[in-house]
Amino acid sequence: MDGQTLLREAASLIGVGWCCGAAARNCHGSPVEASDPRATNWSLTGALAAVSDRPEFGITAPRSALWGISAVIPDSSLDDWNNAQGRTQGDTLQMLARAENRLNENPAPNNGSSLDT
């Protein structure tokens, strides 16, 4: 699978529920691991981690997804960007859509890795 698909899958999780201050939260608002089955809300980092853990994404899809994100947000910290005062679920979903579009226009460079599935 590719970076665009990874971004869409992360957006799908965030569309279900978004959070700040933790990778993910359960239905009671308590922090949980991003891949925890009890997670109901994910931060940007948490959603990317949860989706990247899926074996079908291999190694290059997360790198490609981050390439797309880096083209649309100025912050070098995904957590700082996610947790910025006033940030919303809608902002995060819009950013992921823009990152996907950027990847379509300007794919991540291939560094010769043959480790992807």
Short mmCIF file of the C-alpha atoms (twelve columns), coordinates in Angstrom:
data_MODEL
# 
_entry.id   MODEL 
# 
loop_
_atom_site.group_PDB 
_atom_site.id 
_atom_site.type_symbol 
_atom_site.label_atom_id 
_atom_site.label_alt_id 
_atom_site.label_comp_id 
_atom_site.label_asym_id 
_atom_site.label_seq_id 
_atom_site.Cartn_x 
_atom_site.Cartn_y 
_atom_site.Cartn_z 
_atom_site.pdbx_PDB_model_num 
ATOM 1   C CA . MET A 1   0.000   0.000  0.000  1 
ATOM 2   C CA . ASP A 2   1.076   3.580  -0.538 1 
ATOM 3   C CA . GLY A 3   1.325   6.813  1.407  1 
ATOM 4   C CA . GLN A 4   -1.933  8.196  0.026  1 
ATOM 5   C CA . THR A 5   -3.818  5.148  1.279  1 
ATOM 6   C CA . LEU A 6   -2.140  5.441  4.669  1 
ATOM 7   C CA . LEU A 7   -3.219  9.097  4.896  1 
ATOM 8   C CA . ARG A 8   -6.809  8.169  3.959  1 
ATOM 9   C CA . GLU A 9   -6.855  5.409  6.595  1 
ATOM 10  C CA . ALA A 10  -5.480  7.786  9.252  1 
ATOM 11  C CA . ALA A 11  -8.142  10.336 8.257  1 
ATOM 12  C CA . SER A 12  -10.765 7.618  8.621  1 
ATOM 13  C CA . LEU A 13  -9.714  7.022  12.234 1 
ATOM 14  C CA . ILE A 14  -9.633  10.752 12.985 1 
ATOM 15  C CA . GLY A 15  -13.045 11.077 11.347 1 
ATOM 16  C CA . VAL A 16  -14.369 8.646  13.976 1 
ATOM 17  C CA . GLY A 17  -12.795 10.640 16.797 1 
ATOM 18  C CA . TRP A 18  -9.918  13.068 17.296 1 
ATOM 19  C CA . CYS A 19  -8.001  13.985 20.440 1 
ATOM 20  C CA . CYS A 20  -5.167  16.127 21.788 1 
ATOM 21  C CA . GLY A 21  -2.584  15.411 24.436 1 
ATOM 22  C CA . ALA A 22  -2.384  11.647 23.905 1 
ATOM 23  C CA . ALA A 23  -1.842  9.263  21.016 1 
ATOM 24  C CA . ALA A 24  -5.369  7.962  21.555 1 
ATOM 25  C CA . ARG A 25  -8.147  8.001  24.110 1 
ATOM 26  C CA . ASN A 26  -10.892 5.569  25.036 1 
ATOM 27  C CA . CYS A 27  -14.596 6.395  25.315 1 
ATOM 28  C CA . HIS A 28  -14.006 7.762  28.836 1 
ATOM 29  C CA . GLY A 29  -11.289 10.146 27.657 1 
ATOM 30  C CA . SER A 30  -8.456  8.196  29.266 1 
ATOM 31  C CA . PRO A 31  -5.197  7.875  27.300 1 
ATOM 32  C CA . VAL A 32  -4.596  4.505  25.627 1 
ATOM 33  C CA . GLU A 33  -2.116  3.199  23.075 1 
ATOM 34  C CA . ALA A 34  -3.003  4.096  19.493 1 
ATOM 35  C CA . SER A 35  -3.462  0.429  18.587 1 
ATOM 36  C CA . ASP A 36  -5.535  -0.378 21.677 1 
ATOM 37  C CA . PRO A 37  -8.888  -1.856 20.627 1 
ATOM 38  C CA . ARG A 38  -10.539 0.417  23.201 1 
ATOM 39  C CA . ALA A 39  -9.316  3.549  21.391 1 
ATOM 40  C CA . THR A 40  -12.139 5.721  20.109 1 
ATOM 41  C CA . ASN A 41  -10.270 8.975  19.416 1 
ATOM 42  C CA . TRP A 42  -6.813  9.445  17.872 1 
ATOM 43  C CA . SER A 43  -4.356  12.298 17.563 1 
ATOM 44  C CA . LEU A 44  -2.571  12.838 14.262 1 
ATOM 45  C CA . THR A 45  0.447   10.913 15.543 1 
ATOM 46  C CA . GLY A 46  -1.730  8.208  17.051 1 
ATOM 47  C CA . ALA A 47  -3.748  7.674  13.873 1 
ATOM 48  C CA . LEU A 48  -0.588  7.513  11.755 1 
ATOM 49  C CA . ALA A 49  0.964   5.038  14.212 1 
ATOM 50  C CA . ALA A 50  -2.131  2.836  14.397 1 
ATOM 51  C CA . VAL A 51  -2.401  2.613  10.622 1 
ATOM 52  C CA . SER A 52  1.364   2.271  10.056 1 
ATOM 53  C CA . ASP A 53  1.399   -0.776 12.338 1 
ATOM 54  C CA . ARG A 54  -0.718  -2.683 9.821  1 
ATOM 55  C CA . PRO A 55  1.471   -5.144 7.907  1 
ATOM 56  C CA . GLU A 56  0.041   -4.197 4.514  1 
ATOM 57  C CA . PHE A 57  1.700   -0.768 4.681  1 
ATOM 58  C CA . GLY A 58  5.318   -1.941 4.770  1 
ATOM 59  C CA . ILE A 59  8.106   0.570  5.314  1 
ATOM 60  C CA . THR A 60  7.836   3.117  2.520  1 
ATOM 61  C CA . ALA A 61  4.160   4.048  2.975  1 
ATOM 62  C CA . PRO A 62  4.724   5.800  6.337  1 
ATOM 63  C CA . ARG A 63  7.753   7.623  4.915  1 
ATOM 64  C CA . SER A 64  5.704   8.713  1.926  1 
ATOM 65  C CA . ALA A 65  2.819   9.860  4.150  1 
ATOM 66  C CA . LEU A 66  5.204   11.959 6.241  1 
ATOM 67  C CA . TRP A 67  6.653   13.446 3.045  1 
ATOM 68  C CA . GLY A 68  3.159   14.600 2.094  1 
ATOM 69  C CA . ILE A 69  2.441   15.990 5.556  1 
ATOM 70  C CA . SER A 70  5.741   17.875 5.651  1 
ATOM 71  C CA . ALA A 71  4.720   19.647 2.447  1 
ATOM 72  C CA . VAL A 72  1.596   21.126 4.029  1 
ATOM 73  C CA . ILE A 73  2.433   21.909 7.666  1 
ATOM 74  C CA . PRO A 74  5.323   24.076 8.837  1 
ATOM 75  C CA . ASP A 75  5.743   22.404 12.223 1 
ATOM 76  C CA . SER A 76  8.415   19.721 12.531 1 
ATOM 77  C CA . SER A 77  6.530   18.125 15.443 1 
ATOM 78  C CA . LEU A 78  3.294   16.374 14.551 1 
ATOM 79  C CA . ASP A 79  2.291   16.396 18.222 1 
ATOM 80  C CA . ASP A 80  2.885   20.152 18.525 1 
ATOM 81  C CA . TRP A 81  0.859   20.736 15.353 1 
ATOM 82  C CA . ASN A 82  -1.967  18.452 16.542 1 
ATOM 83  C CA . ASN A 83  -2.055  19.981 20.020 1 
ATOM 84  C CA . ALA A 84  -1.855  23.646 18.967 1 
ATOM 85  C CA . GLN A 85  -4.370  25.894 20.653 1 
ATOM 86  C CA . GLY A 86  -7.525  26.095 18.552 1 
ATOM 87  C CA . ARG A 87  -6.690  23.049 16.403 1 
ATOM 88  C CA . THR A 88  -9.787  21.056 15.457 1 
ATOM 89  C CA . GLN A 89  -10.709 17.680 14.066 1 
ATOM 90  C CA . GLY A 90  -11.736 19.459 10.856 1 
ATOM 91  C CA . ASP A 91  -8.329  21.147 10.576 1 
ATOM 92  C CA . THR A 92  -6.647  17.774 10.895 1 
ATOM 93  C CA . LEU A 93  -8.866  16.120 8.298  1 
ATOM 94  C CA . GLN A 94  -8.297  19.016 5.867  1 
ATOM 95  C CA . MET A 95  -4.537  18.821 6.382  1 
ATOM 96  C CA . LEU A 96  -4.515  15.076 5.675  1 
ATOM 97  C CA . ALA A 97  -6.497  15.650 2.463  1 
ATOM 98  C CA . ARG A 98  -4.024  18.360 1.384  1 
ATOM 99  C CA . ALA A 99  -1.106  16.042 2.200  1 
ATOM 100 C CA . GLU A 100 -2.657  13.321 0.063  1 
ATOM 101 C CA . ASN A 101 -3.091  15.786 -2.806 1 
ATOM 102 C CA . ARG A 102 0.536   16.883 -2.485 1 
ATOM 103 C CA . LEU A 103 1.667   13.258 -2.704 1 
ATOM 104 C CA . ASN A 104 -0.350  12.866 -5.892 1 
ATOM 105 C CA . GLU A 105 1.358   15.951 -7.343 1 
ATOM 106 C CA . ASN A 106 4.832   15.351 -5.930 1 
ATOM 107 C CA . PRO A 107 5.493   11.737 -4.824 1 
ATOM 108 C CA . ALA A 108 8.076   11.061 -2.160 1 
ATOM 109 C CA . PRO A 109 11.506  10.330 -3.589 1 
ATOM 110 C CA . ASN A 110 12.431  6.669  -3.763 1 
ATOM 111 C CA . ASN A 111 15.595  6.025  -1.806 1 
ATOM 112 C CA . GLY A 112 16.047  2.607  -3.367 1 
ATOM 113 C CA . SER A 113 14.486  0.692  -0.485 1 
ATOM 114 C CA . SER A 114 13.302  -2.754 -1.452 1 
ATOM 115 C CA . LEU A 115 11.884  -3.452 2.006  1 
ATOM 116 C CA . ASP A 116 8.332   -2.406 1.198  1 
ATOM 117 C CA . THR A 117 5.652   -5.018 0.717  1 
# 
